[in-house]
Amino acid sequence: MLIFIDESGIHKDVDHSTFVLVYLEVENYNQLEKEVEKIEKELKIDYFHWKETVWNIKKKFMERMLGLDFKVKIAVIKNPINPARELERVLIHMIIEKNIRNIYIDGKKPKWYERKIKKILRDKGISVRKLKMVKGNQYAGVRLADMVAGLSRSYFDKKNLKKISEYYQKLQKKIIVIVE
């Protein structure tokens, strides 16, 4: 099992923060990656990033991505928060599987962030060598996690609900657990 982690909004003083863990339960991750790259190529984008993408592209990307086979866990925390404390509190309850091959986290994070996650993994008996900090353009799963984080935060912050609700309803079918 591969886990991709992305979060949205933890730097804000208002609204919500969402920590998103995307658990890809696909027979062939390489196939998923090819599908994501194909979608991005058809949309004429280098790679998907929620914050940097215009609505029409987001919409087309979500329509295609939400048709793929994956499961997701979402934690929603009201801002303002202490990111270090909340990260530890949330991930303890969300990373419960034992057959984890790798955990990929989007972006360059501060050392405290990496140390917190490593502590959680060690406490659960999971090798910290499985943890990798990566850039969004390196892994399709990270881009999928970014889409889920952006969509979820928009939904919980009630931003553009008329546009977002349809896609969030499709996402709900893929949610294993939601922690608030």
C-alpha positions as a Markdown table, in Angstrom:
| # | Residue | x | y | z |
|---|---|---|---|---|
| 1 | Met | 0.0 | 0.0 | 0.0 |
| 2 | Leu | 1.2 | 3.5 | -0.9 |
| 3 | Ile | 0.1 | 6.5 | 1.2 |
| 4 | Phe | 0.2 | 10.0 | -0.1 |
| 5 | Ile | -0.2 | 12.9 | 2.4 |
| 6 | Asp | -1.1 | 16.5 | 1.6 |
| 7 | Glu | -2.7 | 19.2 | 3.7 |
| 8 | Ser | -4.4 | 22.4 | 2.9 |
| 9 | Gly | -4.9 | 25.5 | 4.9 |
| 10 | Ile | -2.7 | 24.8 | 8.0 |
| 11 | His | -1.1 | 28.2 | 7.7 |
| 12 | Lys | -4.4 | 30.1 | 8.0 |
| 13 | Asp | -5.9 | 31.8 | 11.0 |
| 14 | Val | -9.5 | 31.2 | 10.0 |
| 15 | Asp | -11.6 | 28.5 | 8.4 |
| 16 | His | -10.5 | 24.9 | 8.3 |
| 17 | Ser | -7.3 | 22.9 | 7.9 |
| 18 | Thr | -7.5 | 19.6 | 6.2 |
| 19 | Phe | -5.0 | 16.8 | 6.5 |
| 20 | Val | -5.6 | 14.4 | 3.7 |
| 21 | Leu | -4.2 | 10.8 | 3.5 |
| 22 | Val | -4.9 | 9.2 | 0.1 |
| 23 | Tyr | -4.6 | 5.4 | 0.3 |
| 24 | Leu | -4.2 | 4.0 | -3.2 |
| 25 | Glu | -5.6 | 0.5 | -3.3 |
| 26 | Val | -5.0 | -0.2 | -6.9 |
| 27 | Glu | -3.6 | -3.4 | -8.4 |
| 28 | Asn | -1.0 | -1.4 | -10.4 |
| 29 | Tyr | 0.2 | 2.0 | -9.2 |
| 30 | Asn | 2.1 | 2.5 | -12.5 |
| 31 | Gln | -1.2 | 2.3 | -14.3 |
| 32 | Leu | -2.7 | 5.0 | -12.1 |
| 33 | Glu | 0.3 | 7.1 | -12.7 |
| 34 | Lys | 0.0 | 6.7 | -16.4 |
| 35 | Glu | -3.7 | 7.6 | -16.3 |
| 36 | Val | -3.0 | 10.8 | -14.3 |
| 37 | Glu | -0.2 | 11.8 | -16.7 |
| 38 | Lys | -2.6 | 11.1 | -19.6 |
| 39 | Ile | -5.2 | 13.4 | -18.1 |
| 40 | Glu | -2.7 | 16.1 | -17.5 |
| 41 | Lys | -1.4 | 15.9 | -21.0 |
| 42 | Glu | -5.0 | 16.1 | -22.4 |
| 43 | Leu | -5.6 | 19.1 | -20.3 |
| 44 | Lys | -2.3 | 20.6 | -21.5 |
| 45 | Ile | -0.9 | 21.1 | -18.0 |
| 46 | Asp | 2.6 | 20.1 | -16.8 |
| 47 | Tyr | 1.1 | 18.8 | -13.5 |
| 48 | Phe | -2.0 | 19.5 | -11.4 |
| 49 | His | -1.8 | 21.7 | -8.4 |
| 50 | Trp | -5.1 | 22.9 | -6.8 |
| 51 | Lys | -3.9 | 26.4 | -5.8 |
| 52 | Glu | -2.4 | 27.2 | -9.2 |
| 53 | Thr | -5.1 | 25.8 | -11.4 |
| 54 | Val | -8.0 | 27.7 | -12.9 |
| 55 | Trp | -11.6 | 26.4 | -12.3 |
| 56 | Asn | -12.2 | 24.9 | -15.8 |
| 57 | Ile | -9.1 | 22.7 | -15.5 |
| 58 | Lys | -9.9 | 21.8 | -11.9 |
| 59 | Lys | -13.4 | 20.7 | -13.0 |
| 60 | Lys | -12.1 | 18.5 | -15.9 |
| 61 | Phe | -9.4 | 17.1 | -13.7 |
| 62 | Met | -11.8 | 16.2 | -10.9 |
| 63 | Glu | -14.3 | 14.6 | -13.2 |
| 64 | Arg | -11.6 | 12.3 | -14.5 |
| 65 | Met | -9.8 | 11.6 | -11.2 |
| 66 | Leu | -12.9 | 10.9 | -9.2 |
| 67 | Gly | -13.6 | 8.0 | -11.7 |
| 68 | Leu | -10.3 | 6.3 | -10.7 |
| 69 | Asp | -10.0 | 3.7 | -8.0 |
| 70 | Phe | -8.7 | 5.0 | -4.7 |
| 71 | Lys | -9.7 | 5.5 | -1.1 |
| 72 | Val | -9.2 | 8.5 | 1.1 |
| 73 | Lys | -9.1 | 9.4 | 4.8 |
| 74 | Ile | -9.7 | 13.1 | 5.7 |
| 75 | Ala | -9.1 | 15.0 | 8.9 |
| 76 | Val | -10.8 | 18.4 | 9.2 |
| 77 | Ile | -9.5 | 20.7 | 11.9 |
| 78 | Lys | -10.8 | 24.2 | 12.6 |
| 79 | Asn | -8.2 | 27.0 | 12.5 |
| 80 | Pro | -6.3 | 28.4 | 14.1 |
| 81 | Ile | -4.3 | 25.3 | 15.2 |
| 82 | Asn | -1.0 | 24.2 | 16.4 |
| 83 | Pro | 0.1 | 22.3 | 13.3 |
| 84 | Ala | 2.6 | 20.1 | 15.1 |
| 85 | Arg | 0.2 | 19.0 | 17.8 |
| 86 | Glu | -2.7 | 18.4 | 15.4 |
| 87 | Leu | -0.6 | 16.5 | 12.9 |
| 88 | Glu | 0.4 | 14.1 | 15.6 |
| 89 | Arg | -3.1 | 13.8 | 17.0 |
| 90 | Val | -4.7 | 13.1 | 13.7 |
| 91 | Leu | -2.1 | 10.8 | 12.1 |
| 92 | Ile | -2.0 | 8.5 | 15.1 |
| 93 | His | -5.7 | 7.6 | 14.3 |
| 94 | Met | -5.4 | 7.6 | 10.5 |
| 95 | Ile | -2.3 | 5.6 | 9.8 |
| 96 | Ile | -3.4 | 2.2 | 11.1 |
| 97 | Glu | -2.5 | -0.2 | 8.3 |
| 98 | Lys | 0.5 | -2.5 | 8.6 |
| 99 | Asn | 1.2 | -3.3 | 5.0 |
| 100 | Ile | 2.5 | 0.2 | 4.1 |
| 101 | Arg | 5.2 | 0.1 | 1.3 |
| 102 | Asn | 5.9 | 3.9 | 1.3 |
| 103 | Ile | 4.5 | 7.2 | 2.6 |
| 104 | Tyr | 5.0 | 10.2 | 0.3 |
| 105 | Ile | 4.4 | 13.7 | 1.7 |
| 106 | Asp | 3.9 | 16.6 | -0.6 |
| 107 | Gly | 6.4 | 19.4 | -0.5 |
| 108 | Lys | 9.4 | 20.5 | 1.5 |
| 109 | Lys | 8.4 | 20.5 | 5.1 |
| 110 | Pro | 10.1 | 21.9 | 8.2 |
| 111 | Lys | 12.2 | 19.4 | 10.3 |
| 112 | Trp | 9.6 | 19.3 | 13.1 |
| 113 | Tyr | 7.0 | 18.0 | 10.6 |
| 114 | Glu | 9.2 | 15.2 | 9.4 |
| 115 | Arg | 10.2 | 14.4 | 13.0 |
| 116 | Lys | 6.6 | 14.2 | 14.2 |
| 117 | Ile | 5.7 | 11.8 | 11.4 |
| 118 | Lys | 8.7 | 9.7 | 12.0 |
| 119 | Lys | 7.8 | 9.4 | 15.7 |
| 120 | Ile | 4.3 | 8.3 | 14.8 |
| 121 | Leu | 5.7 | 5.7 | 12.4 |
| 122 | Arg | 8.2 | 4.4 | 15.0 |
| 123 | Asp | 5.5 | 4.2 | 17.7 |
| 124 | Lys | 3.4 | 2.1 | 15.3 |
| 125 | Gly | 6.3 | -0.2 | 14.4 |
| 126 | Ile | 6.6 | 1.2 | 10.8 |
| 127 | Ser | 10.1 | 1.8 | 9.4 |
| 128 | Val | 10.8 | 5.5 | 9.0 |
| 129 | Arg | 12.7 | 4.6 | 5.8 |
| 130 | Lys | 9.3 | 4.3 | 4.2 |
| 131 | Leu | 8.8 | 8.1 | 4.6 |
| 132 | Lys | 9.7 | 10.3 | 1.6 |
| 133 | Met | 9.3 | 14.1 | 1.2 |
| 134 | Val | 8.6 | 14.7 | -2.5 |
| 135 | Lys | 7.6 | 17.4 | -4.9 |
| 136 | Gly | 4.1 | 17.4 | -6.3 |
| 137 | Asn | 5.3 | 16.9 | -9.9 |
| 138 | Gln | 7.2 | 13.7 | -8.9 |
| 139 | Tyr | 4.2 | 11.4 | -8.1 |
| 140 | Ala | 0.7 | 11.2 | -9.4 |
| 141 | Gly | -0.5 | 10.1 | -6.0 |
| 142 | Val | 0.7 | 13.4 | -4.5 |
| 143 | Arg | -1.2 | 15.3 | -7.1 |
| 144 | Leu | -4.3 | 13.3 | -6.3 |
| 145 | Ala | -3.9 | 14.1 | -2.6 |
| 146 | Asp | -3.5 | 17.7 | -3.5 |
| 147 | Met | -6.8 | 17.6 | -5.4 |
| 148 | Val | -8.6 | 15.9 | -2.5 |
| 149 | Ala | -7.1 | 18.4 | 0.0 |
| 150 | Gly | -8.1 | 21.4 | -2.0 |
| 151 | Leu | -11.6 | 20.1 | -2.8 |
| 152 | Ser | -12.2 | 19.1 | 0.8 |
| 153 | Arg | -11.0 | 22.4 | 2.3 |
| 154 | Ser | -13.1 | 24.3 | -0.2 |
| 155 | Tyr | -16.1 | 22.3 | 0.8 |
| 156 | Phe | -15.7 | 22.6 | 4.5 |
| 157 | Asp | -14.9 | 26.3 | 4.2 |
| 158 | Lys | -18.1 | 26.7 | 2.2 |
| 159 | Lys | -16.2 | 28.4 | -0.7 |
| 160 | Asn | -18.0 | 28.2 | -4.0 |
| 161 | Leu | -20.4 | 25.4 | -2.8 |
| 162 | Lys | -22.4 | 25.5 | -5.9 |
| 163 | Lys | -19.3 | 24.5 | -7.9 |
| 164 | Ile | -17.7 | 22.3 | -5.3 |
| 165 | Ser | -20.7 | 20.2 | -3.9 |
| 166 | Glu | -21.1 | 18.0 | -7.0 |
| 167 | Tyr | -17.5 | 16.9 | -6.8 |
| 168 | Tyr | -17.4 | 16.5 | -3.1 |
| 169 | Gln | -20.4 | 14.2 | -3.3 |
| 170 | Lys | -18.5 | 12.0 | -5.7 |
| 171 | Leu | -15.5 | 12.1 | -3.4 |
| 172 | Gln | -17.6 | 11.0 | -0.4 |
| 173 | Lys | -18.0 | 7.6 | -2.0 |
| 174 | Lys | -14.3 | 7.2 | -1.7 |
| 175 | Ile | -13.9 | 8.3 | 1.9 |
| 176 | Ile | -13.1 | 5.6 | 4.4 |
| 177 | Val | -13.1 | 7.8 | 7.4 |
| 178 | Ile | -13.5 | 11.5 | 8.2 |
| 179 | Val | -12.1 | 12.9 | 11.4 |
| 180 | Glu | -13.4 | 16.3 | 12.7 |
